[in-house]
Structure formats: structure tokens, C-alpha cells
């Protein structure tokens, strides 16, 4: 087991415990932290704390991370496009249509199934048995680069870079409409849609800050090819932000028009560039994935 310890500064007193811990341990989800509280792994001294506990000035808060439970998900020999790999991490180029981790209706054929086979089970256990090694996720119909931690040490170090916004994550997309400005920034908080619970939305209610910077590469009548640089990494962030400013992603029938673009089969979004500092060597590393065939084919259609 691994233990973490913090002292609550006076200016943070009064905050709800699970929310306070989210800022300290960004590698864990809020629901995961709540589960640790429920199971008695979060304490102040010898006292187990409830997730709703309001932290007090100079409280000494400890979190004990239990050993990862054996994963029931089976390893599958699924080909992976591994861009880089060493003892601590790997960078994978995920194809469009592949689900990242197992969930209802997708217990096989996921990236996690493939990673379990490729890494022989040697993946960070910090995110639990359902998402071993997964630092960040990209949607099923988004292609591109994904960073995976093989050790808990790497996971914690890389999660700190995510929290500090020092990790480079650049995407390319095709959106509906004519961009009035070639460059811009969307700074709008994102939270769960109160009506459609599977969707995210721009809202001030139970939300987290979200910032997306965009640059227009080319315009094609009713569409535009853009680059997006993430400053934060919220669920569906680019899809939500671009729809919010009136430019939903081409092919995105969740946040955009219901009209199906058959050649896309989902949003036209590719995680193209990923940069970070290697947790063990301190070397700055950056990887770029070429635009996939579906993306190029769609651009050629728009140019015709």
C-alpha cells in the first residue's frame, strides 16, 4: 500500500473533503476518492473521515492507496500502434472506433484489453481495475495519441503535469460553419448536463473550469479545419466547447446536427500531438501522429 499525507492550509478550511482531495490527487476520479473515504482509507490521525467532512485548518489528512485488485478483464491479442514504450510508460496511437476501457456493452476489444496482453499486466493500478494505466481518455470515435502509465511512480508524476497544465495536447478537427476569427480561446466551465446525463454542457452548476485554444487551418465553405490545444482536460471538452460557440464537430450527432456524415462515422477529431516530461529521466518528449485516412479523405471531399 502507498500512503499520502497533507496538512490543510488555513485558506482551504471549510471545503468538502472529496472535493479538496480532487485537487491533491488529480490522478483519481472524485467517485474513486469517495470510495476510498467510504472504505476508511482517508483519515485525520486515527479517525476515518466521511467524504462530506469539511476540512479544518491544519488537519493532517492521510490517504492510503490499497493494492490494486486483480483485473477480471481478459487480456486480448489486439494489434496496437505503439509510438513509444519504455519501462515506465507507453504512447499509443488509438484508432477511431476503439473504446478505451471496458464498460457496459464493451467488455471486449477495448484498449485496456489490448494493453493487458501487450504489457503482460504490468500497468499502473492507481486508476483501479477498470482503467489500469490510463491517465487520460479519448472518446471511442476520436483517434490519436494516448499516454499510458506502466508504473504507479510514472502515473503520479504524469498526473502532476496534467494538473499543472504543462502537458501538451493538441488536436485537429473539422467543424461546421465559417470561423469569423482565425484564432480564439473558449474559457467556459463544463459539467454534467442536468437533463441528458450522458452529455456534458457548459454550466456553472457542479462544473470545473475548462479552457480550449483554437486556430483555423483552412476554411471550406460550410466547414473549417481547426487545431485545438487543451489547457484543461474535461470530458468531451473540445466537442462541448466548439458546439458552445456555434461550431460543432463534423459528424458529432451528440453535440451537433443529427445529420449523419457516413464517411466519418462519428466526430472528426484526432489527438495529433502529445508532449510531456518523462517522469524518470526529466527529458521533454513530444510525439505527433499523422492525420488518419478517414480525416484526410473527408478533407479531400471538402476541397473537391
C-alpha positions as CSV (number, residue, x, y, z in Angstrom):
1,X,0.0,0.0,0.0
2,X,1.1,3.6,-0.6
3,X,0.3,6.5,1.8
4,X,-0.1,10.2,1.1
5,X,-0.2,12.9,3.7
6,X,-1.1,16.6,3.6
7,X,-1.8,19.4,6.1
8,X,-4.8,21.6,5.4
9,X,-3.7,25.3,4.9
10,X,-5.9,27.8,6.7
11,X,-7.2,29.3,3.4
12,X,-8.6,25.9,2.4
13,X,-10.5,25.2,5.6
14,X,-14.2,24.5,5.2
15,X,-14.0,22.8,1.8
16,X,-15.7,19.4,1.4
17,X,-13.2,16.6,1.8
18,X,-13.8,14.7,-1.5
19,X,-13.6,18.0,-3.5
20,X,-10.4,19.0,-1.6
21,X,-8.8,15.7,-2.3
22,X,-9.5,16.1,-6.1
23,X,-7.1,19.0,-6.2
24,X,-4.4,16.9,-4.3
25,X,-4.8,13.7,-6.3
26,X,-5.9,14.6,-9.9
27,X,-4.9,11.1,-11.0
28,X,-8.0,9.7,-9.2
29,X,-11.7,10.4,-10.0
30,X,-13.9,12.1,-7.5
31,X,-16.0,8.9,-7.3
32,X,-12.8,6.9,-6.7
33,X,-11.8,9.2,-3.8
34,X,-15.3,9.0,-2.4
35,X,-15.0,5.2,-2.4
36,X,-11.7,5.4,-0.5
37,X,-13.5,7.5,2.1
38,X,-16.3,5.0,2.3
39,X,-13.9,2.2,2.9
40,X,-12.0,4.0,5.6
41,X,-8.8,4.8,3.7
42,X,-8.9,8.5,4.3
43,X,-8.1,9.6,7.9
44,X,-7.2,12.5,10.1
45,X,-5.0,10.9,12.7
46,X,-6.7,7.7,13.6
47,X,-10.2,8.9,12.7
48,X,-11.7,7.8,9.4
49,X,-13.3,10.7,7.6
50,X,-16.6,10.8,5.6
51,X,-16.4,12.1,2.1
52,X,-18.7,15.0,3.1
53,X,-16.4,16.1,6.0
54,X,-15.4,19.8,6.0
55,X,-11.7,20.0,6.3
56,X,-10.3,22.2,9.1
57,X,-7.2,24.4,9.3
58,X,-4.1,22.3,10.0
59,X,-5.9,19.0,9.7
60,X,-3.4,16.2,8.9
61,X,-5.1,14.3,6.1
62,X,-3.8,10.9,5.1
63,X,-4.9,8.7,2.2
64,X,-3.9,5.1,1.9
65,X,-4.0,3.6,-1.6
66,X,-4.7,-0.1,-1.3
67,X,-3.1,-2.6,-3.7
68,X,-4.9,-2.9,-7.0
69,X,-7.3,-5.8,-7.1
70,X,-6.8,-8.4,-9.8
71,X,-8.4,-7.4,-13.0
72,X,-11.2,-9.6,-14.3
73,X,-11.0,-8.1,-17.8
74,X,-9.2,-10.5,-20.0
75,X,-6.1,-9.8,-22.0
76,X,-6.6,-9.9,-25.8
77,X,-4.1,-10.1,-28.5
78,X,-5.3,-7.0,-30.4
79,X,-2.7,-5.2,-32.6
80,X,-1.6,-1.9,-31.1
81,X,0.1,1.1,-32.8
82,X,2.8,1.8,-30.2
83,X,4.6,5.0,-30.9
84,X,6.9,4.8,-27.9
85,X,7.5,2.5,-25.0
86,X,9.9,2.0,-22.1
87,X,9.7,0.5,-18.6
88,X,7.6,3.4,-17.2
89,X,5.1,4.3,-19.9
90,X,3.9,3.9,-23.5
91,X,2.3,6.2,-26.1
92,X,-0.3,4.5,-28.2
93,X,-2.0,5.8,-31.4
94,X,-5.6,4.7,-30.9
95,X,-7.7,4.1,-34.0
96,X,-11.2,5.6,-34.4
97,X,-13.9,3.2,-33.2
98,X,-11.9,1.6,-30.3
99,X,-13.2,2.0,-26.8
100,X,-10.5,2.9,-24.2
101,X,-11.7,1.0,-21.2
102,X,-14.3,-1.7,-20.5
103,X,-17.8,-0.6,-19.7
104,X,-21.4,-1.9,-20.1
105,X,-21.7,-3.2,-23.7
106,X,-17.9,-3.0,-24.3
107,X,-16.2,-5.6,-22.2
108,X,-14.0,-6.9,-25.0
109,X,-12.0,-5.3,-27.8
110,X,-11.0,-2.3,-25.8
111,X,-7.7,-0.6,-25.5
112,X,-7.4,-1.9,-21.9
113,X,-7.9,-5.5,-23.2
114,X,-5.1,-4.9,-25.7
115,X,-2.8,-3.3,-23.1
116,X,-3.2,-6.1,-20.7
117,X,-1.9,-8.5,-23.4
118,X,0.8,-6.2,-24.6
119,X,2.2,-5.2,-21.2
120,X,1.6,-8.6,-19.6
121,X,-0.4,-7.0,-16.8
122,X,2.3,-4.5,-15.9
123,X,0.2,-1.4,-15.7
124,X,-0.3,1.3,-13.1
125,X,-3.1,0.3,-10.7
126,X,-3.8,3.9,-9.4
127,X,-7.0,4.3,-11.5
128,X,-8.4,1.0,-10.4
129,X,-9.1,-2.3,-12.0
130,X,-11.3,-0.9,-14.8
131,X,-8.7,1.6,-16.1
132,X,-5.2,0.3,-15.4
133,X,-2.6,2.7,-16.6
134,X,-5.0,5.1,-18.1
135,X,-4.0,8.7,-17.4
136,X,-6.5,10.4,-19.7
137,X,-9.0,9.1,-22.2
138,X,-10.2,9.9,-25.6
139,X,-13.7,9.0,-26.9
140,X,-14.4,5.9,-28.9
141,X,-14.8,7.9,-32.2
142,X,-11.8,10.1,-31.6
143,X,-8.5,8.8,-33.0
144,X,-4.9,9.6,-31.9
145,X,-2.3,9.6,-29.2
146,X,-2.9,8.3,-25.7
147,X,-0.4,8.2,-22.8
148,X,-0.4,5.1,-20.6
149,X,1.5,4.6,-17.3
150,X,3.1,1.2,-16.6
151,X,4.1,2.1,-13.0
152,X,2.5,4.0,-10.2
153,X,5.6,6.2,-10.0
154,X,5.1,7.3,-13.6
155,X,1.3,7.7,-13.1
156,X,1.7,10.1,-10.2
157,X,4.4,12.2,-11.9
158,X,2.5,12.5,-15.1
159,X,-0.8,13.3,-13.3
160,X,1.0,16.2,-11.7
161,X,1.9,17.5,-15.2
162,X,-1.8,17.2,-16.1
163,X,-2.7,19.2,-13.0
164,X,-0.1,21.9,-13.7
165,X,-1.3,22.2,-17.4
166,X,2.3,21.5,-18.5
167,X,1.4,18.6,-20.8
168,X,0.9,19.4,-24.5
169,X,-2.2,18.1,-26.0
170,X,-3.1,19.3,-29.5
171,X,-6.0,18.0,-31.5
172,X,-7.1,18.6,-35.1
173,X,-10.8,18.7,-36.1
174,X,-13.3,19.7,-38.7
175,X,-16.2,21.8,-37.5
176,X,-19.4,23.2,-39.1
177,X,-19.6,26.8,-40.1
178,X,-17.3,29.6,-41.1
179,X,-14.8,30.8,-38.4
180,X,-15.1,34.6,-38.0
181,X,-11.8,34.7,-36.2
182,X,-8.7,32.6,-37.2
183,X,-7.7,32.2,-33.5
184,X,-9.5,32.2,-30.3
185,X,-10.0,30.8,-26.8
186,X,-13.1,29.2,-25.2
187,X,-12.9,29.7,-21.4
188,X,-16.2,28.1,-20.1
189,X,-16.8,25.7,-17.3
190,X,-18.0,22.2,-18.1
191,X,-20.3,19.9,-16.1
192,X,-22.8,17.1,-16.4
193,X,-25.9,18.1,-18.4
194,X,-28.8,18.1,-15.8
195,X,-31.3,16.7,-18.4
196,X,-29.2,14.4,-20.5
197,X,-26.9,12.7,-18.0
198,X,-24.7,11.1,-20.7
199,X,-23.8,14.5,-22.1
200,X,-21.7,17.3,-20.8
201,X,-22.5,21.0,-21.1
202,X,-21.2,24.5,-20.4
203,X,-22.6,25.3,-17.0
204,X,-21.7,27.0,-13.7
205,X,-23.6,24.2,-11.7
206,X,-21.3,21.4,-10.4
207,X,-18.8,22.2,-13.1
208,X,-15.0,22.5,-13.5
209,X,-13.1,25.2,-15.3
210,X,-12.3,24.3,-18.9
211,X,-10.1,26.2,-21.5
212,X,-9.6,25.4,-25.1
213,X,-7.4,27.4,-27.5
214,X,-8.2,27.0,-31.3
215,X,-6.5,28.0,-34.6
216,X,-8.1,27.9,-38.0
217,X,-6.1,25.9,-40.5
218,X,-8.4,26.3,-43.5
219,X,-12.0,27.1,-44.5
220,X,-14.1,25.0,-46.9
221,X,-17.4,26.8,-47.3
222,X,-19.6,25.4,-44.6
223,X,-16.8,23.7,-42.8
224,X,-13.5,24.6,-41.2
225,X,-10.3,22.6,-40.4
226,X,-9.0,23.7,-37.0
227,X,-6.4,22.9,-34.4
228,X,-7.3,22.8,-30.7
229,X,-4.9,23.0,-27.8
230,X,-6.2,21.8,-24.5
231,X,-5.3,23.8,-21.4
232,X,-7.5,21.5,-19.3
233,X,-8.8,18.0,-20.0
234,X,-12.6,17.7,-19.2
235,X,-14.8,15.0,-20.6
236,X,-15.8,15.8,-24.2
237,X,-14.1,19.2,-23.8
238,X,-13.4,20.1,-27.5
239,X,-16.8,18.7,-28.6
240,X,-18.7,20.8,-25.9
241,X,-16.7,24.0,-26.4
242,X,-16.9,24.1,-30.1
243,X,-20.6,23.4,-30.0
244,X,-21.0,26.1,-27.4
245,X,-19.5,28.8,-29.8
246,X,-21.7,27.6,-32.7
247,X,-19.2,25.3,-34.4
248,X,-19.9,21.7,-33.5
249,X,-17.6,19.0,-34.8
250,X,-18.5,17.4,-38.2
251,X,-20.0,14.0,-37.6
252,X,-20.8,14.7,-34.0
253,X,-24.5,13.8,-33.7
254,X,-24.5,14.2,-29.9
255,X,-23.4,17.9,-29.7
256,X,-24.1,18.8,-33.3
257,X,-26.7,18.3,-36.1
258,X,-28.3,14.8,-36.2
259,X,-27.4,14.6,-39.9
260,X,-25.1,11.6,-40.3
261,X,-21.9,12.0,-42.3
262,X,-21.4,8.4,-43.3
263,X,-17.8,8.7,-44.3
264,X,-16.9,9.9,-40.7
265,X,-19.0,7.6,-38.5
266,X,-18.6,9.9,-35.6
267,X,-16.9,13.2,-34.8
268,X,-13.9,14.3,-37.0
269,X,-11.4,14.7,-34.2
270,X,-7.8,13.5,-33.9
271,X,-5.4,13.7,-31.0
272,X,-2.4,14.7,-33.0
273,X,0.4,16.0,-30.7
274,X,1.3,14.8,-27.2
275,X,4.1,16.3,-25.2
276,X,5.3,15.7,-21.6
277,X,8.4,15.5,-19.4
278,X,9.5,11.9,-18.8
279,X,8.9,11.1,-15.1
280,X,12.2,9.3,-14.6
281,X,14.7,10.9,-17.0
282,X,13.4,14.5,-16.9
283,X,13.6,14.6,-20.7
284,X,11.0,16.7,-22.6
285,X,9.3,14.3,-25.1
286,X,6.8,15.2,-27.9
287,X,5.1,12.9,-30.3
288,X,3.0,13.6,-33.4
289,X,0.5,11.3,-35.1
290,X,-0.2,11.8,-38.8
291,X,-3.8,12.6,-39.8
292,X,-5.6,9.2,-40.3
293,X,-7.1,8.1,-43.5
294,X,-10.7,9.0,-42.6
295,X,-9.7,12.5,-41.8
296,X,-7.7,13.1,-45.0
297,X,-10.4,11.5,-47.1
298,X,-13.0,13.9,-45.6
299,X,-10.7,16.9,-46.2
300,X,-10.3,15.9,-49.8
301,X,-14.1,15.7,-50.2
302,X,-14.4,19.3,-48.8
303,X,-11.7,20.5,-51.1
304,X,-13.3,19.0,-54.2
